Amino acid sequence: KKPVVAWVSGTCAKLFTSEVQFGHAGAKSGGDRESAQAKNTALKAAGAIVPDSFESLASTIRHTYNELVSSGVIAPAEDFDPPFIPEDIGKAKKEGKVRIPTSIVSTISDDRGEEPAYGGVSISKVVEGGMGVGDVISLLWFKRSLPRYGTQFLEMCLMICADHGPNVSGAHNT
């Protein structure tokens, strides 16, 4: 039987005078029973090793690990020196220490040759043709140019999603 060391973040919420939102999904504590303190207490009651604070989490993990090693429950892995990683990629290629990058063609883009292409349309044509984000998405996702109403719809969706920022993708499902 190996122990579980755990910590529920958010114990600082009690320091705020108003309700605080934590996490990318906007998790909120709906009362004392749902607080991080209550969850840490429940974990401890269930047998988990829960430190007194987040600051002591690392030392609690280290202490638990050392106890498991000293009692013979686990055996530590031998330390090893990591392999040498060359700093100069050109020299490493010449010495055969790294692979030469391949030209990749995916189902949506092609980076072979002098200029990448999206759905068969070169990047310079995308830029010079004044194509927008919706046009690029249509080339990448649908592998063809969509009519203007389609690209405008894609751009509208992006504008709506952008309101939530890059870290809240789950909020669009609620």
ABEGO torsion letter per residue (X at the ends): XBBBBBBBBGAAAAABABBBBBEAAGBBBAEAAABAAAAAAAAAAAGBBBBABAAAAAAAAAAAAAAAAAAGABBBBBBBBBBBBBABAAAAAAAGABBBBBBBBBAABBABEABBBBGGBBAAAAAAAGBBAAAAAAAAAAGBBBBAAAAAAAAAAAAAAAAAEAAAAAAAAX
